[in-house]
Amino acid sequence: MSSIYEVSADPDDDNSSHAFMFSMIGYNKSVLELGCSTGYFTKVLVERGCNVVGIELDPEAAAIAEKWADSVIVGNLEEGDVWSLLEDEAFDVIVMGDVLEHLRDPLTALRHAVRKVKPSGVVVTSLPNIAHGDVRIALMQGKFRYTKLGLLDRTHMRFFTLESARDLLTQAGLVVVDTKRVIVPLFLSEVGVKREDVSHKILDELLEDPEVESYQFVMKSVRDNGTRALKDLATRVSDLTDHMHEEEVRRALLRTELHDAEAVTTLQEYVEALEGHVTGLEHNIEVLTSGLVESDQRYRSVLNSRVMRMTAPIRWLHRMVRLGGRAS
C-alpha cells in the first residue's frame, strides 16, 4: 500500500525533501499532486492556501487523502485514462515527491504531467540519488540489498543520479531552474555500510565528489519555451547552485578538518603539559637521588674515618655492657 510511505511533512525541516518542495511550491497555488498517498503532504499544502487535486494508485490511501484534497483521482500514472479525467484543467504547480522512480516509464508519465501545467507554472520533483556514497561502498563490497524504504526501496523501478534526473526533466520539455539536496552523511543511511570496512584511501576518493552525501535531489523546473535565453539562464542558475553546493561541502570538510586539528592540538597541549609534569618529577627524583647519594657518601666517609677506627674498641665494649655481656 502507498500508505507505507506516510511520514510527517514538516515545512520547517531544513534538510528534508518535503520542506524544499513546500518552499518551491509557495502559497495559494492550484496544485496537482501525483502519488498523494494518504494526503500527509496534501494537508500542509491546503493549510498554506493551496487547492489540491491528487492522483493516487491505492484506493484506500486515496480515500484518506480526500479529507484534504479538492478531489483525488484513483488511477495509474502510466495509463492514459487517468490523464483524460483531468480534462482541460491546468495547474500552477505539479508536484511529484519520490514518485518517478516507482514507474516503469517515468518519461511518458512526466510528459503527460507537463501538459497539465500552466505556461507560467512550475514542476517540482524529488528523486533519490542512487550514487550516494553508501550505495557505492555497498557495490564495492559486492552488495545490492533492497530495503523496505530509502535509496534501495524494493519497489523502485528506476534509479537516478543528478545528471540522469536532469536529463529526464529535459526530455520531458522542462528546464531545471533550481536544485536542492537532502544530505545524509556517509554511513548513516539505511544501506547499512560501516566505516571500519572502508579504507582511508577509498573514503578520501569518495569525498572528492561533492554529491557523495546527496541523498535526494529536489528540483524546480519550468516549461521549455524554446528560447535560447531561458536555457542559458537555467544553465547559469544550475551552475551557480552546483557551485554553491560544492562550496558548502568544502566548508563542511574544512570545519571537520579544523575540528580534528583542534582536537589534535588539545591533545598535543595535554601531552606537552604531561611531559612537562613528568620532566619536573624526573628533576625532583634526580635531586632526591643526588641528595641520597651524597648522604650515603658522607655516612661511609664517617665510617672509614680514623676517629671511628680508634673508637671502635670503646664502642664494642659499650655494646657488650648494654647487652649484658652477650655477644651480638
LOKEVEX-164514 format. One record per atom (N, C-alpha, C): residue in one letter; x negated, y negated, z negated. Coordinates in steps of 0.2 Angstrom, whole numbers, plus 2048, in hexadecimal, padded with zeros to 3 digits. Each point is the difference from the previous one (the first is absolute). Layout:
BEGIN
AXYZ...
This chain:
BEGIN
M7FC806800M8047FA800M7FC7FA800S8027FB803S7FC7F9800S8007FD7F9S8048027FCS8007FD7F9S7F98027FCI7FD805803I7F98017FCI7FB7FA801Y8027FC805Y7FB7FA801Y8037FA7FCE8058017FCE8037FA7FCE7FB7FE7FAV7FE7FA801V7FB7FD7FBV8027F97FES7FD7FD7FBS8027FA7FES7FD7FB805A8047FB802A7FD7FB805A7FF7FA7FDD7FA7FE7FED7FF7FA7FCD7FD7FB804P8037FA802P7FE7FB804P7FA7FC7FDD7FE8017F9D7FB7FD7FDD7F98047FFD801806803D7FA804800D7FB7FE805D7FA7FD7FED7FB7FE805D7FC805804N8028067FFN7FC805804N805806802S8067FE803S805805802S8027FE807S802806803S8037FE807S8077FD7FFH8038017FBH8077FD800H7FF7F97FFA7FC7FE7FBA7FF7F87FFA7FD7FD806F7FC803804F7FD7FD806F8067FF805M804805801M806800804M8057FB7FEF8017FF7FAF8057FB7FEF7FE7F9802S7F97FF7FFS7FD7F9801S8017FF808M7FF805804M8007FF807M8077FF803I8058037FCI807800802I8037F97FEG7FF7FE7FAG8027F97FEG8078017FCY8047FA801Y8068007FDY8067FF805N8068027FEN8067FE804N7FF801807K7FE807802K7FF802806K805806802S802800806S804806802S7FA806802V8018067FCV7FB805800V803806803L7FC804804L802807802L7FA8047FDE8028047FBE7FC8047FCE800807802L7FB802804L7FF807802L7FE8057FBG8038057FFG7FE8057FAG8017FD7F9C8067FE7FFC8027FC7FAC8008047FAS800807801S8018057FAS8067FE7FCT7FF8007F9T8057FE7FBT8027F97FFG7FC7FC804G8017F87FFG7FC7FD7FBY7FB8037FDY7FC7FD7FBY7FC7F9803F7FF800806F7FD7FB803F8057FB802T806803803T8057FC802T8037FB7FAK8008037FBK8037FC7FAK7FC7FA7FFV7FA800800V7FC7FA7FFV8017FB806L800802806L8017FC805L8077FC7FFV8058047FEV8077FC7FFV7FF7FB7FBE7FC8027FAE7FF7FB7FBE7FD7FA802R7FC800806R7FC7FB803R8047FC805G807802800G8047FC805G801803807C7FD806801C800803807C807804801N802801806N805804802N7FD806804V8018067FDV7FC806802V805805803V7FE803806V803806803V7FA805800G8028067FEG7FB8057FFG802806805I7FA804801I801806804I7FC8057FCE8048067FFE7FD8057FBE802807803L7FB804800L802807802L8048047FBD7FF8007FAD8038047FBD8067FD7FEP806803800P8067FD7FFP8017FF7F8E7FE8047FCE8007FE7F9E7FD7FA7FEA7F97FF802A7FD7FA7FFA8037FA803A803801806A8037FA803A8067FE7FCA8048057FDA8067FE7FCA7FE7FC7FAI7FA8017FDI7FE7FC7FBI7FE7F9802A7FC800806A7FE7F9802A8067FC802E806802801E8057FC802E8037FC7FBK7FD8017FAK8027FC7FAK7FD7F9801W7FB7FF804W7FD7FA801W8007FD807A7FF805805A8007FE807A8077FE802D8007FB805D8067FF804D803806803S7FC804803S802807802S7FA804801V801806800V7FA805801V803805805I7FC801806I801804805I7FC8077FFV804805800V7FC8077FFV7FF803806G7F9801801G7FE802807G7F8801800N7FE803806N7F9801801N7FD7FA805L7FB7FD7FDL7FD7FB804L7FD802807E7FF806801E7FD803806E806802805E8067FF7FEE806801805E8037FA802G8017FF806G8037FA803G8077FE7FDD8048057FED8077FE7FED8007FB7FAV7FB8017FBV8007FC7FAV7FF7F8802W7FC7FF806W7FF7F9802W8067FD803S804804803S8067FE804S8057FE7FBL8008027FAL8057FE7FAL7FE7F97FEL7FB7FD802L7FE7F97FEL8037FB805E802803806E8037FC805E7FB7FA802D8037FA7FFD7FC7FA803D7FD7FC7FAE7FF8047FAE7FE7FC7FAE7F87FF801A7FE7FA7FDA7F97FE800A7FF7FE7F9F7F98017FEF7FF7FE7F9F7F97FC800D8007FC7FAD7FA7FC7FFD7FA8047FEV8018067FDV7FB8047FEV802807801I7FB804802I801808800I7FA8027FCV8028047FBV7FB8037FBV800807801M7F9803800M7FF807800M7FB8027FBG8028017FAG7FB8017FAG7FE808800D7FA802802D7FE807800D805804804V8027FF806V805803803V7FD804807L7FC7FC803L7FE802807L7FC806800E7FC8017FAE7FC806800E8048077FFH8067FF7FFH8058067FFH803802806L7FF7FC806L803801806L7FC804805R803804804R7FC804805R7FE7FB806D8057FB801D7FE7FB806D8017F97FDP7FC7FE7FCP8017F97FDP8007FA805L7FD801805L7FF7FB805L8077FE803T804806802T8077FF803T8047FD7FBA8008027FAA8047FD7FAA7FF7F97FFL7F97FE800L7FE7F97FFL8037FC806R7FF802806R8037FC806R8077FF7FFH8048057FEH8077FF7FFH8017FA7FBA7FC8017FAA8017FB7FBA7FE7F9802V7FB7FF804V7FE7F9803V8067FD804R804804803R8057FD804R8057FD7FBK8008027FAK8057FD7FBK7FE7FA7FCV7FA7FE802V7FD7FA7FCV8017FA804K8027FA7FDK8017FA803K7F97FD804P8017FC805P7FA7FE803P7FB7FC7FBS8037FD7FBS7FC7FD7FAS7FF8047FAG802806801G8008057FAG7F98037FFV7FF8047FBV7FA8047FFV8028077FEV7FB804801V8008077FEV7FB8027FBV8028037FBV7FB8017FAV8008087FFT7F9802800T7FF807800T7FB8027FAS8018057FDS7FB8037FCS7FE807802L7F9801800L7FE807802L7FA8027FCP8008067FEP7FA8037FCP7FA800804N7FA8007FDN7F9800804N7FD8077FFI800804805I7FE806800I7F88007FFA7FD7FA802A7F98007FFA7FD7FD7F9H8058017FBH7FE7FE7FAH7FA8047FEG7FB7FE7FCG7FA8047FEG8028067FDD8058017FCD8018067FCD802806805V8047FE806V801805805V7FA802804R7FB7FB801R7FA801804R7FC8057FBI7FF7FF7FAI7FC8047FBI803807800A807801800A803806800A7FF804807L8007FC805L7FE803807L7F9803800M7FB7FC7FDM7F9802800M7FF8067FCQ8058017FBQ8008067FCQ804806803G8027FF806G804805803G8078017FEK8037FA7FDK8078017FDK8057FB803F806802801F8057FC803F8078037FDR8017FE7FAR8058037FCR8067FB800Y806802802Y8067FC800Y8027FF7F9T8037FA7FFT8037FF7F9T8077FE800K8047FF7FBK8077FF800K8017F8802L7FB7FC7FEL8017F9802L7F97FD802G7FF7FA803G7FA7FD801G7FD801807L7F97FF800L7FD800807L801807804L8008057FCL801807803L8078037FFD8057FC800D8078027FFD801805805R8038067FDR801806804R8057FE806T8047FB7FFT8057FE806T7FD7FB805H7FA7FE7FFH7FD7FC805H7FF804807M8037FD805M7FF802807M7FA7FD803R7FF7FA7FFR7FB7FC803R7FB7FD7FBF7FA7FE802F7FB7FD7FBF7FD7FA804F7FF7FB7FCF7FD7F9802F7FA7FE7FDT7FC7FC804T7FB7FC7FDT8027F9802L7FC7FB7FEL8017F9801L8017FF808E7FB803803E8007FF808E806803803S8028067FES805804804S8077FD7FEA8007FD7F9A8077FD7FEA8017FA804R7FB7FC801R8007FA805R802801807D7FD806802D801802807D807802801L8038037FBL807802800L8057FA801L7FE7FB7FCL8057FA800L7FF7FD807T7FA7FF802T7FF7FD807T803804805Q800806800Q804804805Q8077FF800A8037FE7FAA8077FF7FFA8027F9802G7FB7FC802G8027F9802G8007FB7FBL7FB8027FBL7FF7FB7FAL7F97FE800V8007FA7FCV7F97FD7FFV7FF7FF7F9V7FB8037FDV7FF8007F9V7FE7F97FEV8037FD7FBV7FE7F97FEV7FD8007F9D8018067FCD7FE8007F9D7FF8077FET7FB8017FCT7FE8077FET7FE8007F8K8048037FCK7FE8017F9K7FE8077FFR7FC8017FAR7FD8077FER8028017F9V8038067FFV8018037FAV7F98047FEI7FD7FE7FBI7F98037FEI8018057FBV7FD806801V8008057FBV7F8802800P7FD7FF7FAP7F8801800P7FF808801L7FA801803L7FE807801L8018047FAF802806801F8018057FAF8067FF7FCL8047FB802L8067FF7FCL807802803S7FF802806S806802804S8038077FEE805802803E8038077FEE7FC805804V7FC7FE805V7FC805803V7FC8057FBG7FD7FD7FBG7FD8047FBG7F9801800V7FC7FC805V7F9801800V7FC7FD7FAK7FA8037FEK7FD7FE7FAK7F97FD802R7FF7FB7FCR7F97FC801R7FA8047FFE8008057FBE7FA8047FFE7FF805806D805801805D7FF804806D7FD7FD806V7FF7F97FFV7FE7FC806V7F97FD7FES7FB801805S7F97FD7FFS8007F9800H7FB7FD7FEH7FF7F8800H8007FE807K7FC804804K7FF7FE807K807800804I8048057FFI807800804I8047FA7FDL8007FF7F9L8047FB7FDL7FE7F9803D7F97FF801D7FE7F9802D8027FF808E800806804E8027FF807E8087FF800L8048037FCL8077FF800L8017F87FEL7FD7FE7FBL8017F97FEL7FE7FB805E7FD802805E7FE7FB805E8067FE804D805804800D8067FF804D8057FC7FBP8027FA802P8047FB7FCP8078037FFE802805804E807803800E8008077FCV7FA8027FDV8008067FDV8058017FAE8027FB7FDE8048007FAE8077FD802S8017FF806S8077FE803S805806800Y8057FF7FCY8048067FFY8067FF805Q8037FA801Q8057FF804Q7FF7F9804F802800806F8007FA804F8077FD801V8017FA7FDV8077FD801V7FF7FA805M804801806M7FF7FB805M8067FC802K7FF7FA802K8067FC802K7FE7FE807S805802805S7FF7FF807S8067FC803V7FF7FD805V8057FC804V800803807R8067FE804R800803806R7FB7FD805D7FE804804D7FB7FD805D8047FD806N7FF7F9800N8037FC805N7FC7FF807G7FB804800G7FC800806G7FB7FB801T8007FB7FCT7FB7FB801T7F98017FDR7FB7FE803R7F98017FER7FF7FC7F9A8037FB800A7FF7FC7FAA8028037F9L806804801L8028047FAL7FB8057FEK7FE804805K7FB8057FFK7FA7FE7FDD7FD7FA803D7FA7FE7FED8017FD7F9L8057FD7FEL8027FE7F9L8008067FBA804805803A8008067FBA7FA8047FFT7FB800806T7FA8037FFT7FB7FC7FBR8017F9800R7FC7FC7FCR8028017F8V807801800V8038017F9V7FE8077FDS800805805S7FE8067FDS7F88007FFD7FC7FD804D7F98007FED7FF7FC7FAL8047FB7FFL7FF7FC7FAL8028047F9T806804801T8028037FAT7FB8067FFD7FE803805D7FB8067FFD7FA7FD7FDH7FD7FB802H7FA7FD7FDH8017FE7F9M8067FD7FEM8027FF7F9M8008067FCH802805803H8018077FCH7F88027FFE7FC800805E7F9802800E7FD7FC7FAE8017F9800E7FD7FC7FBE8028027F9E8078027FFE8028027FAE7FD8067FEV7FF805804V7FD8067FFV7F97FF7FER7FD7FC803R7F97FE7FFR7FF7FD7F9R8047FB7FER8007FD7FAR8028057FAA804805802A8028057FBA7F98047FEL7FD802806L7FA8047FFL7FB7FC7FCL7FF7FA802L7FB7FB7FCL8028007F9R8067FF7FER8028007F9R7FE8067FDT802806803T7FE8077FDT7F88007FFE7FC7FE805E7F9800800E7FE7FC7FAL8037FA7FFL7FE7FB7FBL8028037F9H806803800H8028037FAH7FB8067FED7FE804805D7FB8057FED7F97FD7FEA7FE7FA804A7FA7FD7FEA8007FD7F9E8067FD7FEE8007FE7FAE8008057FAA803806802A8008057FBA7F9803800V7FC800805V7F9802800V7FC7FB7FCT8017FA801T7FD7FB7FDT8018007F8T8068017FET8028017F9T7FC8067FDL800805804L7FC8067FEL7F97FF7FFQ7FD7FD805Q7F97FE800Q7FE7FC7FAE8057FB7FFE7FF7FB7FAE8008047FAY8058057FFY8008047FAY7FA805800V7FE803805V7FA804800V7FA7FC7FEE7FF7F9803E7FA7FC7FEE8017FE7F9A8067FF7FDA8007FE7F9A7FE8067FCL802806802L7FF8067FCL7F8802801E7FD7FE805E7F9801801E7FC7FB7FCG8037FA7FFG7FD7FB7FCG8008037F8H8068027FFH8018037F9H7FB8067FEV800804805V7FB8067FFV7F97FD800T7FE7FB804T7F97FE800T7FF7FD7F9G8057FC7FDG7FF7FD7F9G7FF8067FBL804805801L8008067FBL7F9803801E7FD801806E7FA803801E7FA7FC7FDH8017F9800H7FB7FB7FDH8008017F9N8068017FDN8018007F9N7FD8077FEI801805804I7FD8077FEI7F87FF801E7FE7FD805E7F87FF800E7FE7FC7FAV8037FB7FEV7FE7FC7FAV8008057FAL8058037FFL8018057FAL7FA805800T7FF803806T7FB805801T7F97FE7FFS7FF7FA802S7FA7FD7FFS7FE7FE7F9G8067FE7FCG7FF7FF7F9G7FF8067FCL803806803L8008067FCL7F8803801V7FE7FF807V7F9802801V7FB7FD7FCE8017F97FFE7FC7FC7FCE8008027F9S8068017FDS8008027F9S7FD8077FFD801804805D7FD8077FFD7F87FF801Q7FE7FC804Q7F97FF800Q7FD7FD7FAR8047FB7FDR7FD7FD7F9R8008057FBY806805800Y8008057FBY7FA805800R7FF802807R7FA804800R7F97FD7FFS8007FA801S7FA7FC7FFS7FF8007F8V8057FF7FCV8008007F9V7FE8077FEL803805802L7FE8077FEL7F9802801N7FD7FD806N7F9802801N7FB7FB7FDS8027FB7FCS7FC7FB7FES7FB8037FAR7FB7FC7FFR7FB8037FAR8038007FAV8047FB7FEV8037FF7FAV8058077FFM804802805M8048057FFM7FC8077FFR7FA800803R7FC8067FFR7FD8007F9M7FE7FA7FDM7FD8007FAM8058017FAT8067FE801T8058017FBT804807801A7FE804805A803806801A8008047F9P7FB8017FDP8008057FAP8047FD7FAI8017F9800I8047FD7FAI807802802R8027FF806R807801802R802807800W7FB805801W8018077FFW8028027F9L7FB7FD7FBL8018017F9L8077FD7FEH8027FA802H8067FD7FEH806805802R7FF802806R806805803R8008067FBM7FB8037FEM8008067FCM8037FE7F9V7FE7FB7FDV8037FE7FAV8087FF801R8027FD805R8077FE801R804807801L7FC805803L804806802L7FF8057FAG7FD7FE7FBG7FF8057FAG7FB805801G7FB7FE804G7FA805801G801805806R806800803R801804805R7FE7FD807A7FC805803A7FE7FD807A806800805S8007FB804S805800805S7FE802807
